[in-house]
Amino acid sequence: MKIYIKAEAFEKHKTGCLVVGSFESKKTEGLVKVIDKRLNGLISKLFKDKDFEGKLKQTRLIYTQGKIPAERVLLVGLGKEKEFTIEKLRQASGGSSRAVKDLGLKKISTSLANPPSVSPLKKGGKGGLSAYDISKAVTEGAILSLYDFTSYRTEKREEIKRIDEIVILIEKENKEIKKGLDEGIKISEAVYIARDMINHPANTATPTYLAEQAKRIAKKSGIRCKILDRADMERLKMGALLAVARGSDEPPKFIIMEYNGGKKGEPPVLIAGKGLTFDSGGISIKPSEKMEEMKHDMAGGAAAICAIKAAADLKLPVNVVSLIPATENMPSGKADKPGDVVKAMSGKTIEVISTDAEGRMILADALTYGERYKPKAVIDLATLTGAVIIALGYHATGLLGNDKNLIEAIKKAGEKSGERVWELPLWEEYEEQNKSDIADVKNVGGRGGGTITAAAFLKKFAGKFKWVHLDIAGTVWEYNGKPYVPKGAVGVGVRLLVEYLKNL
């Protein structure tokens, strides 16, 4: 797909469809007013008759009948001007792009980088939105909305609708707009790769597949990559990871990716992502209903791989390390059992209460391995608990940690990127629930506060470092489809992490 900027008068631009944004209002203004005049007041009449009101996500297609070079105009609502945000612009861009795609057109021309009354060409923009912010949001919204996973479709492939070209139409050239476009493209590419990894079934996306993808990405983006196999894990005494991996015939992999964009010797940001390529629950087997969704239990690992890719592609001046323990969790005669006691890499002993609480086990060894980097911040991502869905639903990622400044930085990045987080408490009282009678800790703390006790378990292995845990179980998958998130894998965490790293 080709995407580029073009500086041209909107009313003179020739295209199959021109996307134009409008705030919720009874009157036309800006570009809408210019086009309305050319169309003999047609848009004004739509407002008057309430056939289009400019409400957020609302769209209305107009055929211009040759009165302007654009064959069609797609009006897209931006909502109330006073409530306008960068996330709403991202949604408007995504929704309008999908609407054009559904028309069967191959090309989109969008004027949303110049929304009415929010000119990015004015220094600083309106409401704190810069030309860069606006361009990046429009680019991300458009590209991310057009994602379609068709790898396994063999029938009627000729009917699959695709956009080949996106034109970001602007009033005049601007370096900040170009920068926003370039960054939006690179970040969206990383999200696409994460979505593909997660959408692939588990018989494709095995631990070996994840390792191969990491090596391919690393080579292309200038990242150091090393893969540890079972023998390496045994040498390092990664007992928790190996206990989970025992039940599967697929060999486990431990993926290490290092990007050095910062000063030499500067402590890195460490990202640890859960890479469970399929989670049956092990001996504590899950119900069969919706078990097929457990192919996305490696979404934290996908985010860790693709976030470091984006950081390298953007040449961010930071050092980053991504660690992804990758395995399956399967029941077999070799599998770990409830009641077993295993020794983690840290030397701590863990009583296995449920083999379905495996994500925290493999992350425990990843966090211990990460200590050798002496990181300035540690972030782990995992589809860890169903409890987080009960607490927060499907709209927010659970956030817990041991450092207030790091927590606030992640919150800020979440608001800017549109991948919102919500903090849950991590008081010492919750750690009491994880105490074992026969080992140092047990891997399940009971039903109450399941998301929190899972994080409390990880806290024991995070050491003395600044650390946050992101439970993405509720935000990993989109069931209904949103403006720039089609049904299926979201790729959650990639844009959030990149925004955090940029802010450093």
C-alpha positions as CSV (number, residue, x, y, z in Angstrom):
1,M,0.0,0.0,0.0
2,K,1.3,3.4,-1.0
3,I,0.7,6.4,1.3
4,Y,2.0,9.9,0.7
5,I,1.4,13.6,1.2
6,K,0.2,15.9,-1.5
7,A,-0.1,19.6,-1.2
8,E,-3.0,20.8,-3.4
9,A,-6.2,22.8,-3.1
10,F,-8.9,20.4,-1.8
11,E,-11.6,21.6,-4.1
12,K,-9.2,21.0,-7.1
13,H,-8.1,17.6,-6.2
14,K,-9.1,14.8,-8.5
15,T,-10.0,11.5,-6.8
16,G,-12.6,8.8,-6.6
17,C,-13.4,9.8,-3.0
18,L,-12.3,12.8,-0.8
19,V,-12.7,12.4,3.0
20,V,-13.7,15.6,4.7
21,G,-14.2,16.1,8.4
22,S,-16.9,18.1,10.1
23,F,-17.5,19.0,13.7
24,E,-21.0,18.6,15.2
25,S,-22.7,21.8,14.2
26,K,-25.7,23.3,12.4
27,K,-23.4,25.3,10.1
28,T,-20.7,24.5,7.6
29,E,-17.2,25.9,8.0
30,G,-13.7,25.6,6.6
31,L,-13.3,23.1,3.7
32,V,-16.9,21.9,4.2
33,K,-18.1,25.4,3.5
34,V,-16.0,25.6,0.3
35,I,-17.3,22.3,-1.0
36,D,-20.8,23.1,0.1
37,K,-20.8,26.2,-2.1
38,R,-19.5,24.2,-5.1
39,L,-22.3,21.6,-4.5
40,N,-25.0,24.3,-4.3
41,G,-25.7,24.0,-0.6
42,L,-26.1,20.2,-0.5
43,I,-24.1,19.8,2.7
44,S,-26.0,22.6,4.4
45,K,-29.2,20.8,3.5
46,L,-27.9,17.6,5.0
47,F,-27.3,19.4,8.3
48,K,-30.6,21.1,8.2
49,D,-32.5,17.9,7.6
50,K,-30.3,16.1,10.2
51,D,-29.2,13.5,7.6
52,F,-25.7,14.4,8.7
53,E,-24.9,16.1,12.0
54,G,-21.1,15.7,12.4
55,K,-21.4,13.3,15.3
56,L,-18.3,11.3,16.1
57,K,-17.9,8.3,13.7
58,Q,-20.9,9.3,11.6
59,T,-20.3,9.2,7.8
60,R,-22.3,10.4,4.8
61,L,-21.4,9.7,1.2
62,I,-22.1,12.4,-1.4
63,Y,-21.9,12.0,-5.2
64,T,-20.6,15.4,-6.6
65,Q,-21.9,14.9,-10.2
66,G,-18.9,16.6,-11.7
67,K,-19.3,19.9,-9.7
68,I,-15.8,19.3,-8.2
69,P,-13.0,17.0,-9.5
70,A,-13.6,14.5,-6.6
71,E,-16.2,12.0,-7.8
72,R,-17.4,11.5,-4.2
73,V,-17.1,13.3,-0.9
74,L,-17.3,11.2,2.3
75,L,-18.3,13.4,5.2
76,V,-17.0,12.1,8.5
77,G,-18.1,13.4,11.9
78,L,-15.5,14.7,14.4
79,G,-17.9,15.1,17.3
80,K,-18.1,18.3,19.4
81,E,-15.3,20.7,18.8
82,K,-14.7,21.4,22.5
83,E,-14.3,17.6,23.1
84,F,-12.0,17.0,20.2
85,T,-9.0,14.8,20.9
86,I,-6.2,13.1,19.0
87,E,-7.9,9.7,19.7
88,K,-11.2,10.9,18.1
89,L,-9.3,12.1,15.1
90,R,-7.6,8.6,14.9
91,Q,-11.1,7.0,15.0
92,A,-12.5,9.3,12.4
93,S,-9.6,8.5,10.1
94,G,-10.0,4.8,10.6
95,G,-13.8,4.8,10.2
96,S,-13.7,6.8,7.0
97,S,-10.9,4.7,5.5
98,R,-12.9,1.5,6.1
99,A,-16.0,3.1,4.6
100,V,-14.1,3.9,1.4
101,K,-12.6,0.4,1.3
102,D,-16.1,-1.0,1.6
103,L,-17.1,1.0,-1.5
104,G,-14.6,-1.1,-3.4
105,L,-12.4,1.9,-4.2
106,K,-8.7,1.4,-4.5
107,K,-7.6,4.9,-3.4
108,I,-8.4,7.2,-0.5
109,S,-7.8,11.0,-0.4
110,T,-8.2,12.4,3.0
111,S,-8.2,16.0,4.2
112,L,-8.3,15.0,7.9
113,A,-4.8,16.3,8.5
114,N,-6.5,19.7,8.2
115,P,-9.6,19.4,10.3
116,P,-11.8,22.5,10.4
117,S,-10.8,25.0,13.1
118,V,-7.8,22.8,14.1
119,S,-5.3,23.9,11.6
120,P,-2.0,22.0,12.2
121,L,-0.2,24.7,10.2
122,K,-0.5,27.1,13.1
123,K,2.4,26.7,15.6
124,G,1.4,24.4,18.4
125,G,-2.0,23.7,16.8
126,K,-5.3,24.1,18.6
127,G,-5.8,22.5,22.0
128,G,-2.2,21.4,22.2
129,L,-2.4,19.4,19.0
130,S,0.6,19.9,16.7
131,A,0.9,19.3,13.0
132,Y,2.9,16.2,13.9
133,D,0.3,14.8,16.3
134,I,-2.5,15.3,13.8
135,S,-0.6,13.8,10.8
136,K,0.5,10.8,12.8
137,A,-3.0,10.1,14.1
138,V,-4.6,10.4,10.6
139,T,-1.9,8.0,9.3
140,E,-2.3,5.5,12.0
141,G,-6.1,5.5,11.9
142,A,-6.1,5.0,8.1
143,I,-3.5,2.2,8.0
144,L,-4.6,0.3,11.0
145,S,-8.3,0.3,10.0
146,L,-7.4,-1.4,6.7
147,Y,-5.7,-4.4,8.2
148,D,-7.2,-7.7,7.0
149,F,-6.0,-11.2,7.9
150,T,-6.6,-13.4,4.8
151,S,-3.6,-15.8,5.0
152,Y,-5.8,-18.9,5.1
153,R,-8.7,-17.9,2.8
154,T,-8.6,-19.8,-0.5
155,E,-12.1,-19.2,-1.8
156,K,-13.2,-15.9,-3.5
157,R,-9.9,-14.2,-2.9
158,E,-10.7,-12.0,-5.9
159,E,-13.6,-10.5,-3.9
160,I,-11.3,-9.3,-1.1
161,K,-11.4,-5.5,-1.1
162,R,-8.1,-3.6,-0.7
163,I,-6.9,0.0,-0.7
164,D,-3.8,0.4,-2.8
165,E,-3.1,4.1,-2.2
166,I,-3.7,6.7,0.5
167,V,-3.2,10.4,-0.2
168,I,-2.8,12.7,2.8
169,L,-4.0,16.0,1.3
170,I,-2.7,19.2,2.9
171,E,-2.8,22.9,2.3
172,K,1.0,23.3,2.0
173,E,4.2,21.3,2.7
174,N,5.2,21.1,6.4
175,K,8.1,19.1,7.9
176,E,6.1,18.2,11.0
177,I,3.3,16.7,8.9
178,K,5.9,14.6,7.0
179,K,7.4,13.5,10.3
180,G,4.0,12.4,11.6
181,L,3.3,10.5,8.4
182,D,6.7,8.7,8.5
183,E,6.4,7.7,12.1
184,G,2.7,6.6,11.7
185,I,3.7,4.3,8.8
186,K,6.5,2.6,10.8
187,I,4.5,2.2,14.0
188,S,1.5,0.8,12.0
189,E,3.8,-1.7,10.2
190,A,4.9,-3.0,13.6
191,V,1.3,-3.3,14.7
192,Y,0.4,-5.2,11.5
193,I,3.2,-7.7,12.3
194,A,2.0,-8.2,15.8
195,R,-1.6,-8.7,14.6
196,D,-0.4,-11.3,12.1
197,M,1.6,-13.2,14.8
198,I,-1.4,-13.3,17.1
199,N,-4.0,-14.2,14.4
200,H,-2.0,-17.1,13.1
201,P,-3.2,-20.4,14.5
202,A,-1.0,-22.2,17.0
203,N,0.0,-24.9,14.5
204,T,1.7,-22.1,12.6
205,A,2.7,-19.7,15.4
206,T,4.8,-22.2,17.5
207,P,7.6,-21.1,19.8
208,T,10.0,-21.9,16.9
209,Y,8.0,-19.7,14.6
210,L,8.1,-16.8,17.1
211,A,11.9,-17.2,17.3
212,E,12.3,-17.2,13.5
213,Q,10.1,-14.1,13.2
214,A,12.2,-12.3,15.9
215,K,15.4,-13.2,14.0
216,R,14.0,-12.0,10.7
217,I,12.7,-8.7,12.2
218,A,16.0,-8.2,14.1
219,K,18.1,-8.6,10.9
220,K,15.9,-6.1,9.0
221,S,15.8,-3.5,11.7
222,G,19.4,-3.6,13.0
223,I,18.6,-5.4,16.3
224,R,20.8,-8.0,18.1
225,C,18.9,-11.2,18.5
226,K,19.8,-14.4,20.4
227,I,17.6,-17.5,20.9
228,L,18.1,-19.8,23.9
229,D,16.9,-23.4,23.5
230,R,16.0,-26.0,26.1
231,A,19.6,-26.9,26.9
232,D,20.4,-23.2,27.5
233,M,17.4,-22.9,29.8
234,E,18.5,-26.0,31.7
235,R,22.0,-24.6,32.1
236,L,20.5,-21.3,33.4
237,K,18.2,-23.3,35.7
238,M,15.0,-21.7,34.4
239,G,12.9,-24.2,36.3
240,A,9.7,-22.3,36.1
241,L,9.7,-21.9,32.4
242,L,10.9,-25.5,31.8
243,A,8.1,-26.8,34.1
244,V,5.5,-25.2,31.9
245,A,7.2,-26.4,28.7
246,R,7.4,-30.1,29.8
247,G,4.0,-31.1,28.6
248,S,4.5,-30.0,25.0
249,D,6.2,-31.7,22.1
250,E,7.1,-28.2,20.7
251,P,10.5,-27.1,21.9
252,P,10.5,-23.9,24.1
253,K,12.5,-20.8,23.0
254,F,13.7,-17.9,25.0
255,I,14.0,-14.9,22.7
256,I,16.4,-12.0,23.5
257,M,16.4,-8.8,21.4
258,E,18.7,-5.8,22.1
259,Y,18.4,-2.4,20.5
260,N,21.1,0.1,21.4
261,G,20.0,3.5,20.2
262,G,21.0,5.4,23.4
263,K,24.3,6.2,24.9
264,K,26.8,3.4,25.4
265,G,26.5,1.9,28.8
266,E,23.1,3.6,29.6
267,P,20.8,1.2,31.4
268,P,18.1,-0.1,29.0
269,V,14.3,-0.3,29.3
270,L,13.5,-4.0,29.7
271,I,10.3,-5.3,28.1
272,A,9.2,-8.9,29.0
273,G,6.4,-10.4,27.0
274,K,4.5,-13.6,27.7
275,G,4.9,-15.9,24.7
276,L,2.4,-18.8,25.3
277,T,1.7,-19.8,21.8
278,F,-1.1,-22.0,22.9
279,D,-2.6,-22.4,26.4
280,S,-4.7,-25.5,27.0
281,G,-4.4,-25.0,30.7
282,G,-2.2,-28.0,31.0
283,I,-3.4,-30.7,33.5
284,S,-5.7,-27.9,34.9
285,I,-7.3,-28.0,31.5
286,K,-9.6,-25.2,30.3
287,P,-13.2,-25.7,29.2
288,S,-13.4,-26.6,25.5
289,E,-15.6,-23.6,24.7
290,K,-13.5,-20.8,23.2
291,M,-10.3,-22.7,23.9
292,E,-9.3,-21.8,20.3
293,E,-8.8,-18.2,21.4
294,M,-5.9,-19.3,23.5
295,K,-3.7,-19.0,20.3
296,H,-3.5,-15.3,21.4
297,D,-1.9,-16.1,24.7
298,M,1.4,-15.0,23.1
299,A,0.2,-11.4,22.5
300,G,2.5,-10.0,25.1
301,G,5.5,-11.6,23.4
302,A,4.3,-10.2,20.0
303,A,4.1,-6.7,21.5
304,A,7.6,-7.0,23.0
305,I,9.0,-8.1,19.6
306,C,7.2,-5.4,17.6
307,A,7.7,-2.5,20.0
308,I,11.5,-3.0,19.9
309,K,11.2,-3.2,16.1
310,A,9.4,0.1,16.0
311,A,11.9,1.7,18.3
312,A,14.7,0.7,16.0
313,D,13.0,1.7,12.8
314,L,12.3,5.1,14.4
315,K,15.9,5.3,15.6
316,L,14.7,6.3,19.1
317,P,17.7,7.4,21.3
318,V,17.1,4.8,23.9
319,N,18.4,1.4,24.8
320,V,15.8,-1.4,24.8
321,V,15.9,-5.1,25.6
322,S,13.0,-7.4,24.9
323,L,12.7,-10.9,26.5
324,I,10.1,-13.4,25.3
325,P,9.8,-16.8,27.0
326,A,8.0,-18.9,24.4
327,T,6.3,-22.2,24.9
328,E,3.1,-24.1,24.8
329,N,1.1,-25.2,27.9
330,M,-0.2,-28.7,27.2
331,P,-1.4,-31.8,29.2
332,S,0.7,-34.9,28.8
333,G,2.4,-37.6,30.9
334,K,5.4,-35.3,31.2
335,A,3.4,-32.1,32.1
336,D,3.8,-30.4,35.5
337,K,0.9,-31.2,37.9
338,P,-1.0,-29.3,40.6
339,G,0.9,-29.8,43.8
340,D,4.3,-29.9,42.2
341,V,7.1,-27.7,43.6
342,V,9.6,-26.2,41.1
343,K,12.6,-24.0,41.5
344,A,12.7,-20.8,39.5
345,M,15.9,-19.3,38.0
346,S,16.0,-16.9,41.0
347,G,16.3,-19.9,43.4
348,K,12.8,-19.3,44.8
349,T,10.6,-22.3,45.0
350,I,7.1,-22.3,43.6
351,E,4.2,-24.5,44.6
352,V,2.0,-25.1,41.5
353,I,-1.6,-24.8,42.5
354,S,-2.9,-24.5,39.0
355,T,-1.0,-25.4,35.8
356,D,-3.3,-22.9,34.1
357,A,-1.5,-20.1,36.0
358,E,1.5,-20.6,33.7
359,G,2.1,-17.1,32.3
360,R,3.4,-15.8,35.6
361,M,5.7,-18.8,35.9
362,I,7.5,-18.2,32.6
363,L,7.7,-14.5,33.2
364,A,9.3,-15.1,36.6
365,D,12.3,-16.6,34.9
366,A,12.3,-13.9,32.2
367,L,12.4,-11.2,34.9
368,T,15.2,-12.9,36.7
369,Y,17.2,-13.2,33.5
370,G,16.6,-9.5,32.9
371,E,18.4,-8.5,36.1
372,R,21.8,-8.9,34.3
373,Y,21.0,-5.8,32.2
374,K,20.5,-3.6,35.3
375,P,17.5,-2.0,33.6
376,K,16.3,1.5,34.5
377,A,12.7,0.3,34.0
378,V,11.0,-3.0,33.6
379,I,7.7,-3.5,31.8
380,D,6.0,-6.9,31.4
381,L,3.0,-7.5,29.2
382,A,0.8,-10.6,29.5
383,T,-2.6,-12.0,28.8
384,L,-2.4,-13.1,32.4
385,T,-5.8,-13.3,34.0
386,G,-9.5,-13.6,33.2
387,A,-10.0,-11.6,36.3
388,V,-8.9,-8.4,34.6
389,I,-11.8,-8.7,32.2
390,I,-14.2,-9.0,35.1
391,A,-12.7,-5.9,36.6
392,L,-12.2,-3.7,33.6
393,G,-14.0,-5.3,30.7
394,Y,-12.5,-5.0,27.2
395,H,-11.6,-1.3,27.1
396,A,-8.6,-0.9,29.4
397,T,-5.4,-2.8,30.2
398,G,-4.8,-3.5,33.9
399,L,-1.7,-1.7,35.3
400,L,0.1,-2.5,38.5
401,G,3.6,-1.7,39.6
402,N,6.1,-0.6,42.3
403,D,7.1,2.8,41.0
404,K,4.8,5.8,40.9
405,N,6.7,7.7,38.3
406,L,6.9,4.8,35.9
407,I,3.2,4.1,36.4
408,E,2.3,7.7,35.6
409,A,4.5,7.6,32.5
410,I,2.7,4.5,31.2
411,K,-0.7,6.2,31.9
412,K,0.4,9.3,30.0
413,A,1.5,7.1,27.0
414,G,-1.8,5.2,27.2
415,E,-3.9,8.4,26.9
416,K,-1.8,9.7,24.0
417,S,-1.7,6.4,22.0
418,G,-5.3,5.5,22.7
419,E,-4.3,2.2,24.4
420,R,-5.6,3.2,27.8
421,V,-4.6,1.6,31.1
422,W,-6.1,1.6,34.5
423,E,-4.2,1.2,37.7
424,L,-5.1,-1.4,40.3
425,P,-3.7,-1.5,43.9
426,L,-0.8,-3.7,44.8
427,W,-0.8,-3.5,48.5
428,E,1.2,-5.9,50.7
429,E,-1.9,-7.5,52.0
430,Y,-2.4,-9.1,48.5
431,E,1.0,-10.8,48.8
432,E,-0.3,-12.8,51.8
433,Q,-2.7,-14.7,49.5
434,N,0.3,-16.1,47.6
435,K,2.0,-17.6,50.6
436,S,2.6,-21.3,50.4
437,D,2.8,-23.8,53.3
438,I,5.5,-25.8,51.6
439,A,7.4,-23.5,49.3
440,D,8.4,-19.8,49.0
441,V,5.3,-18.9,47.0
442,K,2.4,-20.5,45.3
443,N,1.3,-19.6,41.8
444,V,-2.4,-18.9,42.6
445,G,-3.7,-16.7,45.4
446,G,-7.3,-17.7,45.2
447,R,-10.3,-16.1,43.4
448,G,-10.4,-12.8,45.2
449,G,-8.3,-10.1,43.4
450,G,-6.9,-12.5,40.9
451,T,-5.3,-9.9,38.7
452,I,-3.7,-8.3,41.7
453,T,-2.4,-11.5,43.2
454,A,-0.9,-12.5,39.9
455,A,1.0,-9.2,39.7
456,A,2.0,-9.7,43.4
457,F,3.6,-13.0,42.3
458,L,5.5,-11.3,39.6
459,K,6.6,-8.6,42.0
460,K,8.7,-11.2,43.9
461,F,10.7,-11.7,40.8
462,A,11.0,-8.1,39.6
463,G,13.8,-7.5,42.1
464,K,14.7,-4.0,43.2
465,F,14.1,-2.5,39.8
466,K,11.3,0.0,38.8
467,W,8.6,-2.3,37.3
468,V,5.1,-2.3,35.9
469,H,2.9,-5.1,34.9
470,L,0.3,-4.8,32.1
471,D,-2.4,-7.4,32.0
472,I,-3.7,-7.3,28.4
473,A,-6.2,-10.2,28.7
474,G,-9.1,-7.9,28.1
475,T,-7.6,-5.7,25.4
476,V,-5.8,-8.3,23.2
477,W,-8.8,-9.2,21.0
478,E,-11.5,-7.2,19.3
479,Y,-14.8,-9.1,19.0
480,N,-17.0,-6.5,17.3
481,G,-14.7,-4.2,15.3
482,K,-13.8,-0.6,16.1
483,P,-12.9,2.3,13.7
484,Y,-9.3,1.4,13.4
485,V,-9.3,-2.0,15.0
486,P,-11.0,-4.7,12.8
487,K,-12.2,-7.9,14.4
488,G,-9.4,-10.1,15.7
489,A,-6.0,-9.4,17.1
490,V,-5.5,-5.8,18.3
491,G,-1.7,-5.7,18.5
492,V,-2.2,-4.0,21.9
493,G,0.9,-2.7,23.6
494,V,3.0,-1.8,20.6
495,R,1.8,1.8,20.2
496,L,1.6,2.2,24.0
497,L,5.2,1.1,24.5
498,V,6.5,3.2,21.6
499,E,4.9,6.3,23.0
500,Y,6.4,5.6,26.4
501,L,9.9,5.1,24.8
502,K,9.5,8.3,22.8
503,N,8.7,10.3,25.9
504,L,11.9,9.2,27.5
